[in-house]
Each structure stands twice: as C-alpha cells, then as structure tokens.
Amino acid sequence: MIIIIGAGLSGLLTAYRLKNEGITFKILEARNRVGGRIHTVYGAGNTPVEMGATWFGNEHEHLTALLEELGIDIFEQYMDGKVFFQPFSTSPAESIQIPSQPPSYRISGGSSHLINTLHQKLDEDDILLNQSVKEIKFQKNSVQVIAREVFECETVVMSIPPKLWAKNIVFEPQLPNNLIGIAGQTQTWMEDSIKIALTYDNPFWQQENLSGTLFSNTGPITELYDHCNHKRSKYALCGFINSSFKHLDFEERQARALQQLTSVFGVQAKEFIDYAECIWSNEGDTFAESEMPHFPHQNNGNPIFNNPFFDDRLLISSSETASGFPGYMDGAVYAGNVAAKKITASD
C-alpha cells in the first residue's frame, strides 16, 4: 500500500492516477477538508470566491491538460475597463494603461471544482481527514506512519510543502542533513498571504466602465480584481491584503480595506453583501515559522526534491518540489503526475 500525505492538488492527483492503475493507497490529510491551498468559499447567493489558488496562464500546460482530461471549463479573467494604481498613501488612485499581456484564466465553478472532481473519482475511504502525521519510521520490510492512528505501507509520498515536513515530522532514521536544510529553507506558496473577497448584488464597477482592478503600493489592499463567476451572474471583487496588516483584528482590517475601496471606487464599494478573508499564516497546516525571511519561490524546484530516499520508499511531491512552475497549480499537477509515474513504474 502507498500512503500519500496531503490531500491538496498534487496528493489527490497522485491518488487519482494510482486508482486508475489499481494500486492501493490511502491519503492522510491533517485538515478537516481536502484541497489544501485551493479553497473556494461559497458566500451569499452561492457566489464562489477564492481564498487560495486562482489564476493560471497558457504556459501552464500540465494544469490545462488535466482540466481538459476531466472536462472542466475555464474562462478568461475579466480586465475590461479602467485600471487603478495607487503609488502613495498621500495621493489618490490614478487610472493607468497597463501593457497588453497574455490572458490569465480561472476555473469555471471555482478552483475547488478541480479538487472536488478529483475527490469524487476516489472512494470515500481512500481519504482520512484529521490525520496530522507526526512521525515516519522506515523499517526493514515496511514503513510506519504515525498520525492519529498508525499505518503500515510500502511507500510514502510527501505531498505537502517541504518546510512543513522538515519542521513538523520526525523521521527515523533521520533524513540527510542537506535535504532537511534545503526543505526548511523552501518558501511555501501562499504562506504569508492574506486573501480578501467582497460579494455584491451587482457589478457596479463594470457598469461604470471599470475593470475592478487595483494595484497599490500602500495597502491595505495591494491587488484587487473582478471576481464574477464565469456566467457573470454572481458578482465579487477579490485580491490580496498586505501581510503586515495581519496583526490588526478583523474589524480594523475590514474597516481599513473598505476605506481604501471607497476612496478608489466610490461609496458603492461599501454596499457589499459578503466579506471573506483568509490569513494563511494562521493556517498551521500551511504555515511554519522560518529562521530567516524567504524570498518568493526560494528553493522551489530544487533538484534534490527529485530524488527518492530510503531505497525508493520515500517520494517527495507538492507544488514547491516541481521542476516546472513550482509554487503554482501547474507545479502541483506536474508533481502529482511525476509521483504517480514513479510508483507505477516500480510496481
């Protein structure tokens, strides 16, 4: 049996591939839900808003191929109309022209549509939730994985960010020092991000020939985009808040965000029907403290993660380990496919 640690995109995809090959597995997931850093929240009127992974482009061929394989539609990010830029806190946001860029896309029905589709192709007992792995012991003829329960298997696939297993899981025997060192210094995508989304009864920005896009050097909101659904029948704005604002309480952070939105888009911005946010550094199954600050994508795609360990009984996966587009959904798909191929090739 194969144990997959983590029910994010890479772990679920590995499981889906193994299922098709008739290989026995279990996924152990620390959270009480699947999806990891892909997390679509359905707010007022069942409007899907993304608290995690959202956008991808034409260059993300592995993700695009998987979506086509599963029959999942995509749509282009709405960018029609004026774009606002706020360079200084002392000056109002100004309308700017942004250079023509390749389109970015979103998944119809929300990013969790991909997660739910993969989940539905597995059996109910294939995934065990609330199973935070504490220890992995490599014995002579088997591997013992210790979570809320104890599991025996032949191979373990680590489908969670490297920093998490480097800091939170005890390995016996110990992993090589160079692997632990690099894993502990690997930046985890989204780990210090704050996502924000506001749902509205109507797309007031579109009606005023505004794209809904805001870039700001000052914050609290640093980026904001139109977040209507693919049918443009449900209306929202979604983006990022500067991570330094995580130390404020919810009410103060919301008030400052609304003050900024009102200064840019007018009083209609206050007429939201739902407000959602996610501070990813509060998510213990995503965030782990770092001794030194990491730069974006630090050690993502490091070649050391391609190697199996303990006589091929430990495989390292997750988006951060992919050699192509690490840290993105495409990287997670790449990593999941590679892990499954390694297992099926040796089976």
C-alpha positions in Angstrom: 0.0 0.0 0.0 1.0 3.6 -0.7 0.5 6.4 1.9 0.1 9.9 0.4 0.5 12.7 3.0 -1.7 15.6 2.0 -5.0 15.9 0.1 -4.1 19.0 -1.9 -3.9 19.1 -5.7 -0.7 17.1 -6.0 -1.8 14.4 -3.5 -5.3 14.0 -5.0 -3.9 13.8 -8.5 -1.3 11.1 -7.5 -4.2 9.2 -5.9 -6.4 9.5 -9.0 -3.6 8.2 -11.2 -2.9 5.3 -8.8 -6.6 4.5 -8.6 -6.7 4.1 -12.4 -3.8 1.7 -12.2 -5.4 -0.4 -9.5 -2.7 0.4 -6.9 -3.9 0.5 -3.3 -3.3 3.8 -1.3 -4.6 6.0 1.5 -4.4 9.7 1.7 -3.8 11.2 5.2 -4.9 14.8 5.5 -4.3 16.9 8.5 -7.2 19.3 7.8 -10.9 18.5 8.1 -11.2 19.2 4.3 -9.5 18.4 1.1 -7.8 20.9 -1.2 -5.0 22.4 0.8 -4.2 25.8 -0.5 -7.0 25.6 -3.1 -10.0 26.8 -1.1 -13.1 28.2 -2.8 -15.6 29.7 -0.3 -19.2 30.0 -1.4 -20.7 33.1 0.1 -24.0 35.0 -0.3 -26.1 33.7 -3.2 -23.6 30.8 -3.5 -21.1 33.1 -5.1 -17.7 31.3 -5.4 -14.7 33.3 -4.2 -11.2 32.1 -3.9 -9.2 32.2 -0.7 -6.3 30.4 -2.3 -5.1 29.4 -5.8 -7.0 31.3 -8.5 -5.2 32.2 -11.7 -3.2 30.4 -14.4 -2.0 31.1 -17.9 -1.4 29.5 -21.3 2.1 28.5 -20.3 0.6 26.2 -17.6 0.3 23.3 -19.9 0.1 20.5 -17.3 -2.8 22.1 -15.5 -4.6 22.9 -18.7 -4.2 19.3 -19.9 -5.6 18.0 -16.6 -8.6 20.3 -16.8 -9.3 19.1 -20.4 -8.9 15.5 -19.3 -11.5 16.0 -16.6 -13.9 18.0 -18.7 -13.6 21.2 -16.6 -14.2 24.5 -18.3 -12.1 27.6 -17.9 -12.7 31.3 -18.6 -10.6 34.4 -19.1 -10.1 36.9 -16.2 -12.2 40.0 -16.8 -9.9 43.0 -17.4 -12.1 45.3 -19.5 -12.3 49.0 -18.4 -10.1 51.3 -16.4 -7.4 50.0 -14.1 -6.4 51.9 -10.9 -2.9 52.4 -9.4 -2.2 53.9 -6.0 1.5 54.8 -5.8 1.5 56.7 -2.5 -0.7 56.9 0.5 -0.8 60.7 0.2 -2.1 60.6 -3.4 -5.4 59.3 -4.8 -5.5 56.2 -7.0 -5.0 57.1 -10.7 -6.3 55.5 -13.8 -3.5 53.8 -15.8 -3.0 51.9 -19.0 -1.3 48.6 -18.5 0.7 47.0 -21.3 -1.0 44.3 -23.3 -0.4 41.0 -21.6 -1.2 37.3 -22.2 -4.6 36.5 -20.7 -4.9 34.8 -17.3 -7.7 32.3 -16.6 -9.9 30.9 -13.8 -11.6 27.6 -13.4 -15.4 27.7 -14.0 -17.2 27.0 -10.8 -14.2 27.9 -8.7 -10.8 26.4 -8.3 -12.3 23.9 -5.8 -14.2 22.4 -8.8 -11.0 20.8 -9.8 -10.4 19.5 -6.3 -14.0 18.2 -6.0 -13.8 16.5 -9.3 -10.7 14.5 -8.3 -12.1 13.8 -4.9 -15.3 12.4 -6.4 -13.3 9.9 -8.5 -11.9 8.3 -5.3 -13.7 6.1 -2.9 -14.9 7.6 0.4 -12.5 5.5 2.5 -9.5 6.5 0.3 -9.0 9.7 2.2 -8.7 10.0 6.0 -9.1 13.6 7.4 -7.8 15.0 10.7 -4.7 12.8 10.4 -1.8 15.0 11.1 1.4 12.9 10.6 3.9 13.2 13.5 6.4 10.5 12.7 7.6 8.2 9.9 9.7 5.1 10.7 11.5 3.3 7.9 11.8 -0.3 9.0 13.4 -3.3 7.2 10.3 -4.5 5.3 7.8 -1.7 5.8 7.2 1.9 6.6 5.3 3.0 9.7 3.4 6.3 9.5 2.2 7.6 12.8 -0.7 10.1 12.9 -3.9 9.9 14.9 -3.6 6.2 14.0 -0.7 4.1 13.0 -0.4 3.0 9.3 1.8 0.4 7.6 2.8 0.8 4.0 5.5 0.2 1.4 6.0 3.7 0.1 5.3 7.2 1.4 4.6 10.2 -0.9 5.1 13.6 0.8 2.5 15.8 -0.9 2.8 18.7 1.5 5.2 21.7 1.3 8.8 20.8 2.2 9.1 23.2 5.1 6.1 21.5 6.8 7.6 18.0 6.8 11.1 19.3 7.6 9.8 21.0 10.7 6.8 19.0 11.9 7.6 15.3 11.1 10.2 13.2 12.8 11.9 10.7 10.5 13.6 7.5 11.7 16.3 7.2 10.5 16.8 10.9 10.0 16.7 12.4 6.6 20.0 13.6 5.1 21.1 16.9 6.6 21.3 18.6 3.2 17.7 17.6 2.4 16.4 18.8 5.7 18.4 22.1 5.4 17.0 22.9 1.9 13.5 21.8 2.8 13.5 24.1 5.8 14.5 27.0 3.7 12.0 26.4 0.9 9.4 29.1 0.6 5.8 27.8 0.8 3.5 29.4 -1.7 0.7 31.5 0.0 2.2 31.0 3.5 2.2 34.7 4.3 -0.6 35.9 2.0 -4.0 37.4 3.0 -6.8 36.9 0.5 -9.9 39.1 0.6 -13.2 38.9 -1.3 -16.3 41.1 -1.3 -19.6 39.9 -2.8 -22.1 42.4 -4.3 -25.6 42.4 -5.7 -24.4 44.0 -8.9 -21.1 44.7 -10.7 -21.2 48.4 -10.1 -17.6 48.7 -11.4 -18.5 47.2 -14.8 -21.5 49.5 -15.1 -19.1 52.4 -14.8 -16.6 51.0 -17.3 -14.1 50.0 -14.6 -12.3 46.7 -14.7 -12.4 46.2 -10.9 -8.6 46.1 -11.0 -6.5 47.9 -8.4 -2.7 47.9 -7.8 -1.5 49.7 -4.7 1.9 50.3 -3.2 0.3 51.4 0.1 -2.4 48.9 1.0 -4.0 47.5 2.9 -5.2 46.0 -0.4 -2.3 45.6 -2.8 -4.1 43.9 -5.6 -7.8 43.6 -6.5 -9.6 42.0 -9.5 -13.1 41.4 -10.8 -14.2 38.1 -9.4 -17.5 37.5 -11.0 -18.4 33.9 -11.9 -17.9 32.5 -15.4 -21.6 33.3 -16.3 -21.2 36.8 -14.9 -24.4 36.2 -12.9 -22.7 36.5 -9.5 -20.6 39.5 -8.6 -17.5 39.9 -6.5 -14.1 41.6 -6.1 -11.1 39.5 -4.9 -7.4 40.2 -4.2 -4.7 40.5 -1.6 -4.1 42.5 1.6 -0.5 43.4 2.6 0.7 40.7 5.1 1.7 43.4 7.6 -2.0 44.0 8.3 -2.4 40.5 9.8 -1.6 41.9 13.2 -4.8 44.0 13.2 -8.1 42.5 14.4 -10.7 41.5 11.8 -12.9 44.6 12.3 -10.0 47.0 11.9 -8.6 45.3 8.9 -12.0 45.2 7.2 -12.6 48.9 8.0 -9.3 49.9 6.5 -9.9 47.9 3.4 -13.3 49.4 2.9 -11.9 52.9 3.4 -9.4 52.2 0.7 -12.0 50.7 -1.7 -14.4 53.6 -1.1 -11.6 56.1 -2.0 -11.0 54.3 -5.2 -14.4 53.0 -6.4 -16.8 55.3 -4.5 -19.5 54.7 -1.9 -20.9 51.7 -3.8 -17.9 49.7 -2.6 -19.4 49.7 0.9 -22.6 48.1 -0.3 -21.2 44.5 -0.1 -23.4 41.6 0.9 -20.5 39.3 2.0 -16.9 39.9 3.1 -14.4 37.0 3.4 -10.7 36.8 4.1 -8.1 34.2 4.8 -4.9 34.9 6.7 -2.7 31.9 5.5 -0.1 32.4 8.2 -2.9 31.4 10.7 -3.2 28.1 9.0 -1.0 25.7 10.8 -1.2 23.1 8.0 0.2 25.7 5.6 2.5 28.0 7.6 5.6 27.2 9.6 8.0 29.8 11.1 11.3 30.5 9.3 14.5 31.4 10.9 15.3 33.8 8.1 12.8 35.5 5.7 12.4 33.7 2.4 12.3 35.4 -0.9 9.5 34.3 -3.3 9.9 30.8 -4.6 13.1 30.3 -2.6 14.4 26.7 -3.3 11.2 25.9 -5.2 12.0 23.3 -7.8 15.4 22.4 -6.1 16.7 19.3 -7.9 17.2 17.5 -4.5 13.5 17.0 -4.3 13.5 14.8 -7.4 15.5 12.1 -5.6 13.8 9.2 -3.8 15.1 8.3 -0.3 15.3 5.2 1.9 15.6 2.8 -1.0 12.8 4.4 -3.1 10.3 4.2 -0.2 10.1 8.0 0.3 9.0 10.2 -2.6 8.8 14.0 -2.3 6.0 15.8 -4.1 3.9 19.0 -3.8 3.9 22.2 -5.9 7.1 23.5 -4.4 9.1 20.5 -5.5 8.1 20.5 -9.2 10.8 21.2 -11.7 8.3 23.1 -13.8 6.4 26.1 -12.5 7.0 25.2 -8.8 4.7 27.0 -6.4 1.8 27.2 -8.8 -1.2 24.9 -9.5 0.7 23.8 -12.6 3.6 22.7 -10.5 1.2 20.7 -8.2 -0.1 18.9 -11.3 3.4 18.2 -12.5 4.5 16.9 -9.1 1.4 14.7 -8.8 1.9 13.2 -12.2 5.6 12.5 -11.6 5.0 10.8 -8.2 2.4 8.6 -9.7 4.7 7.6 -12.6 7.5 6.7 -10.3 5.1 4.4 -8.3 3.5 2.7 -11.3 6.9 2.2 -12.9 8.2 0.3 -9.9 5.0 -1.6 -9.2 
